[in-house]
Amino acid sequence: MGFLVSFAFYCGGPVGLTWAEPEWPAERYDYVVVDQDLRAVLQQFGVNTGLRVALSDKVQGRVHGPLPSVPPREFLSNLAQEFGLDWTYDGSIIWVTAASEVQTQMLPMQGVGFEKLRVSLSSAGLLEPRFQFRPAANGDVAVVSGPPRYIAVIQQALNALAAEKVPPQQPLKHQSVVLMRGATTTRVDFP
């Protein structure tokens, strides 16, 4: 299965040209809170919307109500802005992390052209415009900044493309082994 096909399958739908978004419920999200742990609010958000949500251990805080009735994406974005969080969706799970967890990594291109990686990520809906992704070192390195899961997804995509570039194994040259059992000698040829 090719990279784009496997990532399109992984994202759970047709390949788009933007970052993958969950299938947000159409109705507004109403959640009544007076004073509640932020983690509990986000976990309940996942349960109530049917979306899978994973929280970093650094996601902490207290939510004091009332909260506005808004579409689910806006609800999550409002909490992220208020509590200094980032969220990213990898096609299966919404990953919520503290903004302080943002990292910058330089990923060696492993012989894959930067433009090929960029197009592949974009086509698979895995390139998030909120986070940095740019070439460096004459295109031999990709500079990626964002939450740990975002960087991991880009690294996985790069590894998948690099694996496609590995030449197929050369067939083994004709080899033979000589087996000796007592006075009997047998030659076994391998293709």
C-alpha positions in Angstrom: 0.0 0.0 0.0 1.5 3.4 -1.0 2.2 6.2 1.4 -0.7 8.4 0.3 -3.2 5.6 0.1 -2.2 4.3 3.6 -2.3 7.8 5.1 -5.7 8.5 3.4 -6.9 5.2 4.9 -5.4 6.2 8.3 -7.2 9.5 8.2 -10.5 7.7 7.9 -11.7 9.3 4.7 -11.0 10.9 1.4 -7.7 12.6 1.0 -8.1 16.4 1.3 -5.9 19.3 0.7 -6.0 20.7 4.2 -5.4 19.5 7.7 -7.6 16.6 8.7 -10.5 17.7 10.9 -12.7 15.4 13.0 -16.3 15.0 12.1 -17.5 17.7 14.4 -21.1 17.3 15.5 -23.4 19.8 13.7 -25.2 21.0 16.8 -23.9 23.5 19.3 -22.1 22.1 22.3 -23.8 23.0 25.6 -21.9 22.2 28.7 -22.8 23.5 32.2 -20.0 24.0 34.6 -19.6 26.0 37.7 -16.1 25.0 38.9 -14.6 21.8 37.4 -11.2 20.3 36.6 -10.2 21.2 33.0 -9.2 17.6 32.3 -12.7 16.4 33.3 -14.3 19.0 31.1 -12.2 17.9 28.1 -12.7 14.2 28.7 -16.5 14.8 29.0 -16.3 16.9 25.8 -14.9 13.8 24.0 -17.6 11.5 25.5 -20.4 13.9 24.7 -19.3 14.6 21.1 -18.2 11.0 20.3 -14.7 12.2 19.5 -11.6 10.5 20.9 -9.6 12.9 23.0 -6.1 12.3 24.5 -4.7 14.7 27.1 -1.1 15.4 28.0 -0.3 15.2 31.7 0.5 18.9 31.5 -3.1 19.9 30.7 -4.2 21.4 34.0 -6.5 24.0 35.3 -10.0 24.8 36.7 -12.9 25.8 34.5 -15.3 28.4 36.0 -18.7 28.6 34.2 -20.8 29.5 32.6 -19.5 28.4 29.2 -21.1 29.7 26.0 -23.1 27.4 23.7 -21.0 27.2 20.6 -20.1 24.7 17.9 -17.8 21.9 19.3 -14.7 23.1 17.4 -15.1 26.6 18.8 -15.7 25.2 22.3 -12.4 23.4 22.1 -10.6 26.3 20.6 -11.9 28.7 23.3 -10.7 26.4 26.1 -7.3 26.1 24.3 -7.0 29.8 24.1 -8.1 30.4 27.7 -5.8 27.8 29.2 -2.8 28.0 26.9 -3.3 24.7 25.1 -2.7 23.4 21.7 -4.7 20.7 20.0 -4.0 18.6 16.9 -6.0 15.9 15.2 -4.1 13.0 13.6 -7.1 11.4 11.8 -8.2 9.4 14.8 -7.6 11.3 18.0 -7.7 14.9 19.1 -4.4 15.4 21.1 -4.5 18.2 23.6 -1.2 19.5 25.1 0.0 22.5 27.0 1.4 25.2 24.8 4.6 24.9 26.8 5.1 21.4 25.2 5.6 22.8 21.7 8.9 21.6 20.3 11.1 22.4 17.3 12.9 19.6 15.6 15.1 19.4 12.6 14.3 16.2 10.7 16.8 14.9 8.2 15.1 14.3 4.9 16.6 10.7 4.4 16.9 11.3 0.7 13.2 12.4 0.3 12.8 15.8 -1.3 11.2 18.4 0.9 8.6 19.3 -1.7 7.6 15.6 -2.0 7.1 15.4 1.7 5.2 18.7 1.8 2.9 17.6 -1.0 2.3 14.2 0.5 1.5 15.7 3.9 -0.8 18.2 2.4 -2.6 15.7 0.2 -3.1 13.4 3.1 -4.5 16.3 5.2 -1.6 16.1 7.7 -0.1 19.6 7.3 -1.4 21.9 9.9 -1.0 25.6 9.0 -1.0 26.6 12.7 2.4 25.0 13.2 5.8 25.6 11.4 7.0 23.3 8.7 9.7 24.6 6.4 12.9 23.5 4.6 16.4 24.2 5.9 20.0 23.3 4.9 19.2 23.4 1.2 16.2 21.2 1.6 18.1 18.4 3.3 16.3 19.1 6.6 12.7 19.9 7.5 12.2 22.2 10.5 9.0 21.4 12.3 7.5 23.2 15.3 4.4 22.1 17.1 2.9 19.7 19.7 4.8 16.4 20.1 2.1 14.4 18.3 2.2 16.7 15.3 6.0 16.3 15.0 5.6 12.5 15.4 3.1 12.4 12.6 5.5 14.3 10.3 8.3 12.0 11.3 6.2 8.9 10.5 5.3 10.3 7.1 8.9 11.0 6.3 9.9 7.5 7.4 7.2 6.0 5.2 8.4 8.0 2.2 12.0 7.1 2.9 11.1 3.4 3.1 9.6 3.6 -0.4 13.0 4.8 -1.6 14.9 1.8 -0.3 15.9 -0.3 -3.3 14.5 -3.9 -3.3 16.8 -6.6 -2.0 19.1 -8.0 -4.6 18.6 -11.7 -5.1 21.2 -13.8 -3.4 23.9 -15.0 -5.6 24.1 -18.7 -6.2 25.4 -20.3 -3.1 26.0 -23.9 -2.0 26.7 -25.6 1.2 28.5 -28.9 1.7 27.0 -31.2 4.4 29.2 -33.9 5.8 27.7 -36.8 7.9 30.2 -39.4 8.7 31.5 -40.7 5.3 28.7 -39.1 3.3 29.1 -35.7 1.7 26.1 -33.9 0.2 26.2 -30.6 -1.7 23.1 -28.4 -1.3 22.6 -25.5 -3.9 20.6 -22.4 -3.1 19.2 -20.2 -5.8 
